[in-house]
Amino acid sequence: MDLGIAGRVAVVTGASKGIGSAVAGALAAEGARLAISARGPEALSERAQQLRAGGSDVVAVAGDVTDPSSTSSLVSAALDRFGRIDIVVNNAGSEAGHLPIDRLTDADWEDSYRLNVVSAVRLTVAALPSMRQQRWGRVVNVSSYTARVPEPFCAPYAAAKAALVNVTRNMSRSYGPEGICANCVLPGLVDTEGTRSGFEDAVAASGRPYEQLLARMLERAPIDAGRLGSPGEVAALITFLCSEQAAWLTGAAINVDGGTVRSAF
């Protein structure tokens, strides 16, 4: 299937590792030109070099998405290099705290909302003038399955990711008539560097082997597919949502979680 995005310009945040890195690679494989960002300059530079080695036109801007100046620098770099922005993938975000609600501070809630919601809105709004001018655009926000099935020890993250689903629907209703599609994906537990780091901490704390901890987790919180997802599996869906073929798909919140969320709605 020709996705029709060769030559399009995509901005991808959190692009040095995990899902974001896989998204950048998948879009590059379809011929998109890329402006990528992440907090760690070394990892970001390495990923940009890998993409360029594959023949992609890439500009990389290191920065923290919670900093408005970083958003401005990323958008300016994309416009200076390519002259327009067609696609925005808001992937940057993380969970922090891992505490029960009664031990969380106001800062925990505010920081999570700023990272997982406000940063995505800010970048999308900055890219909108280019999309509106050409009456074509794709926005994909990366939420989480916890937006629908909250976990006790990541309340601010889950709440923020639920808000991101709502924001995505707002974007769709606001700009859909102008040819700008906004969708949200809700990944389940994916085998990324962050996930493996969490398991390594658990292994060190418990003294139990990784395989035993993973089996116990799957027993307590079953995944229909029986395994963790891969970044590439999530990236495949995101890439389709960025495509010409997804022109009548907007305002959707799509689970990509191996069957973790069992509700029909």
C-alpha positions in Angstrom: 0.0 0.0 0.0 1.3 3.4 -0.9 0.8 5.6 2.1 1.3 8.8 0.2 3.6 10.5 2.6 6.8 10.5 0.6 8.2 14.0 0.8 6.0 15.0 3.7 7.6 16.7 6.7 7.1 15.0 10.0 8.0 16.3 13.5 8.5 13.5 16.0 9.2 14.1 19.7 10.9 11.6 22.0 12.5 10.2 18.9 15.9 8.9 20.2 14.5 5.7 21.8 11.6 3.4 22.1 8.4 4.1 20.2 9.5 7.5 19.0 12.7 6.1 17.5 10.6 3.4 15.7 8.1 6.0 14.4 11.0 8.1 13.0 12.4 5.0 11.3 9.0 3.9 9.9 8.2 7.4 8.5 11.7 7.7 7.0 11.1 4.3 5.3 8.0 5.8 3.7 10.1 8.8 2.4 9.1 11.4 4.9 11.5 14.1 5.9 12.1 14.4 9.6 12.6 16.9 12.4 13.2 14.9 15.5 13.7 15.8 19.1 14.6 14.3 22.5 16.2 15.5 25.7 19.5 13.6 25.4 21.6 15.2 22.7 24.0 12.2 22.3 21.3 9.6 21.8 19.4 12.0 19.5 22.4 12.7 17.4 23.1 8.9 17.1 19.6 8.3 15.9 19.7 11.1 13.4 23.0 9.7 12.0 21.4 6.3 11.6 18.4 7.8 9.7 20.7 9.8 7.5 22.7 6.7 6.7 19.5 5.2 5.4 19.1 8.1 3.0 16.7 10.3 5.1 16.7 14.0 5.3 16.8 14.7 9.0 17.2 17.7 11.3 17.6 17.0 15.0 17.0 19.5 17.8 17.7 18.4 21.4 15.5 19.9 24.0 12.9 19.4 26.8 9.3 19.6 25.4 8.2 21.2 28.7 10.3 24.2 27.8 8.5 26.5 25.3 11.8 27.6 23.8 12.5 24.0 22.9 9.2 23.8 21.0 10.0 27.1 19.2 13.5 25.8 18.2 12.1 22.5 16.9 9.4 24.2 14.8 11.8 26.8 13.5 14.3 24.2 12.5 11.7 22.2 10.6 10.4 25.3 8.8 13.9 26.6 8.0 15.0 23.3 6.6 11.9 22.1 4.8 9.6 25.1 4.5 6.5 23.4 6.0 5.2 20.9 8.6 2.8 18.2 7.5 2.8 15.7 10.4 3.3 16.0 14.2 3.8 12.9 16.4 3.6 13.9 20.0 5.4 10.9 21.6 7.5 12.6 24.3 6.2 11.9 27.8 6.8 9.7 30.8 5.4 8.5 34.1 7.1 9.4 37.3 6.5 9.1 41.0 5.2 5.5 41.2 3.5 6.4 44.5 0.0 5.9 45.8 -2.3 8.9 45.5 -2.1 9.9 49.1 1.7 10.4 48.8 1.6 12.5 45.7 2.3 16.3 45.8 0.7 19.1 43.7 4.0 19.2 41.8 3.6 15.6 40.8 0.3 16.3 39.2 1.3 19.6 37.6 4.5 18.2 36.2 2.8 15.2 34.6 0.1 17.4 33.0 2.7 19.8 31.7 4.8 17.0 30.2 2.1 14.7 28.8 -0.6 17.2 27.8 0.6 20.9 27.6 3.7 20.0 25.6 1.7 18.2 23.0 -0.8 21.0 22.7 2.0 23.6 22.4 3.8 21.8 19.6 0.6 21.1 17.7 -0.5 24.7 17.9 2.9 25.9 16.7 2.6 23.6 13.6 -1.0 24.4 12.8 -0.4 27.5 10.7 1.6 25.4 8.2 -1.0 22.7 8.1 -3.9 25.1 7.8 -2.3 26.9 5.0 -1.9 23.7 2.9 -5.2 22.3 4.2 -3.5 19.0 5.0 -2.1 17.7 8.3 -1.8 14.7 10.6 -1.5 14.9 14.3 -0.9 11.7 16.3 -0.8 11.9 20.1 0.7 8.9 22.0 -1.4 8.3 25.1 -1.4 5.0 27.1 -3.7 2.1 28.0 -3.7 3.5 31.5 -5.9 6.3 30.2 -8.7 3.7 30.2 -7.4 1.3 32.9 -5.7 3.4 35.6 -3.0 1.7 37.6 -2.7 2.6 41.3 0.9 3.8 41.2 0.8 6.1 38.1 -2.2 8.2 38.8 -0.9 11.6 37.5 0.4 9.9 34.3 -2.9 8.0 33.7 -4.9 11.1 34.3 -2.8 13.2 32.0 -2.9 10.5 29.3 -6.7 10.5 29.6 -6.7 14.2 29.2 -4.6 13.8 26.0 -7.4 11.6 24.5 -9.9 14.4 25.2 -7.5 17.0 23.7 -7.1 14.9 20.6 -10.9 14.8 20.0 -11.0 18.5 20.5 -8.3 19.0 17.8 -10.2 16.8 15.4 -13.4 18.7 15.8 -11.6 22.0 15.6 -9.5 21.4 12.5 -11.0 18.3 10.7 -12.9 20.4 8.2 -9.5 21.9 7.1 -8.1 18.5 6.2 -6.2 18.1 9.5 -6.7 14.7 11.1 -6.0 14.2 14.8 -5.9 10.8 16.3 -4.6 9.2 19.5 -3.0 5.8 20.1 -3.0 4.0 23.4 -0.1 1.6 23.7 0.0 -1.2 26.2 3.2 -2.4 27.8 5.9 -2.2 25.1 9.4 -3.6 25.3 11.3 -0.3 25.3 14.4 0.8 27.1 12.2 2.4 29.8 10.3 -0.8 30.4 13.4 -2.9 30.6 15.0 -0.4 33.0 11.9 -0.7 35.2 12.2 -4.5 35.2 15.9 -4.3 36.0 15.1 -2.2 39.0 12.5 -4.8 40.1 14.9 -7.6 39.6 17.5 -5.9 41.7 15.0 -5.1 44.4 13.4 -8.5 44.6 16.3 -10.8 43.7 13.9 -12.7 41.3 14.9 -13.4 37.7 13.4 -11.3 34.9 11.4 -14.2 33.4 9.8 -14.9 36.8 8.8 -11.3 37.3 7.4 -11.0 33.7 5.4 -14.2 34.1 4.0 -12.9 37.4 3.0 -9.6 35.8 1.3 -11.3 32.9 -0.6 -13.5 35.4 -1.8 -10.5 37.5 -2.5 -8.3 34.4 -3.0 -10.6 31.5 -2.3 -9.5 27.9 -4.4 -11.4 25.4 -1.4 -11.7 23.0 0.6 -13.2 25.9 3.6 -10.9 25.5 4.8 -7.4 25.5 4.5 -5.3 22.3 7.3 -4.0 20.2 8.0 -0.4 19.4 7.7 -1.3 15.7 4.2 -2.6 16.2 3.0 0.7 17.7 5.0 2.6 15.0 3.2 0.8 12.2 -0.2 2.1 13.4 1.1 5.6 13.9 2.6 5.6 10.4 -0.7 4.6 8.9 -2.5 7.4 10.8 0.0 9.8 9.3 -0.8 8.7 5.8 -3.0 9.8 2.9 -4.9 6.6 3.4 -6.1 7.7 6.8 -7.8 10.8 5.5 -11.2 9.8 6.9 -9.9 8.6 10.2 -9.9 11.4 12.8 -10.8 11.9 16.4 -10.1 8.2 17.2 -8.5 6.8 20.3 -7.1 3.4 19.2 -5.8 0.7 21.6 -2.6 -1.0 20.5 -2.0 -3.1 23.5 -2.2 -6.8 22.6 -5.7 -7.0 24.2 -4.8 -5.5 27.6 -7.9 -3.3 27.7 -11.0 -5.6 27.6 -13.8 -3.0 27.5 -15.7 -2.9 24.2 -15.9 0.8 24.4 
